[in-house]
Each structure stands twice: as C-alpha cells, then as structure tokens.
Amino acid sequence: MPSKTAFEDNLKKLQEIIEHLESDEPSLEKVIGYYEEGMELLSLCRTQLTEVENRIATLKEENDNFHEKPGIESP
C-alpha cells in the first residue's frame, strides 16, 4: 500500500499508471497490478483532498486575517 506522501506525488503516480496502461500492452497480471495500485492511490488522493477541504472549511476571517478554528490539527 502506498505510504502517505504529498498529494502531487500521488497524482503523478496515478498519471504514470494511466500512461502505462495506454501506451504499453501489459499482460493481464500487470493490468491487475496497475489497477490495484491505482485504486489505492485514488483512495489516498480522495482522503487527502477531503482533509484539505475540511481544513479550508474551518478557516475564519478576523481583521483581514484568516485563522484556523480551534480543535483542527495541522498535518
């Protein structure tokens, strides 16, 4: 399973998987491997996006500055 890495790195890996599937003629076993890795990365990217969306939703503006509401942890 992919480790927790930057969103951009995970997205790049997903794009590489798509390129392999589109340009190569991989065996069925490789296709299954690419699919499994891609689904894990997709899930991780969705989780990372949800975390960011939740953090953005907790920001509040005070005196022209944005502050995070208490109780939200930064990664």
QUIMO-V686444 format. One record per residue. N is the residue number from 1. RES is the residue in one small letter. SS is DSSP state (a for helix, b for strand, c for the rest). NEAR is the number of other ideal C-beta (glycine too) atoms within 10 Angstrom. Layout:
N/RES/SS/NEAR ; N/RES/SS/NEAR
//
This chain:
1/m/c/8 ; 2/p/c/13 ; 3/s/c/6 ; 4/k/c/9 ; 5/t/c/13 ; 6/a/c/9 ; 7/f/a/14 ; 8/e/a/10 ; 9/d/a/11 ; 10/n/a/21 ; 11/l/a/15 ; 12/k/a/13 ; 13/k/a/18 ; 14/l/a/18 ; 15/q/a/11 ; 16/e/a/14 ; 17/i/a/18 ; 18/i/a/12 ; 19/e/a/10 ; 20/h/a/14 ; 21/l/a/15 ; 22/e/a/7 ; 23/s/a/8 ; 24/d/c/11 ; 25/e/c/7 ; 26/p/c/13 ; 27/s/c/9 ; 28/l/a/7 ; 29/e/a/8 ; 30/k/a/13 ; 31/v/a/14 ; 32/i/a/11 ; 33/g/a/13 ; 34/y/a/17 ; 35/y/a/12 ; 36/e/a/11 ; 37/e/a/16 ; 38/g/a/17 ; 39/m/a/12 ; 40/e/a/15 ; 41/l/a/22 ; 42/l/a/14 ; 43/s/a/13 ; 44/l/a/20 ; 45/c/a/17 ; 46/r/a/10 ; 47/t/a/13 ; 48/q/a/18 ; 49/l/a/11 ; 50/t/a/10 ; 51/e/a/12 ; 52/v/a/12 ; 53/e/a/10 ; 54/n/a/10 ; 55/r/a/15 ; 56/i/a/10 ; 57/a/a/10 ; 58/t/c/13 ; 59/l/b/11 ; 60/k/b/10 ; 61/e/b/8 ; 62/e/b/7 ; 63/n/c/5 ; 64/d/c/5 ; 65/n/b/7 ; 66/f/b/9 ; 67/h/b/11 ; 68/e/b/13 ; 69/k/c/10 ; 70/p/c/6 ; 71/g/c/6 ; 72/i/c/11 ; 73/e/c/6 ; 74/s/c/5 ; 75/p/c/7
//
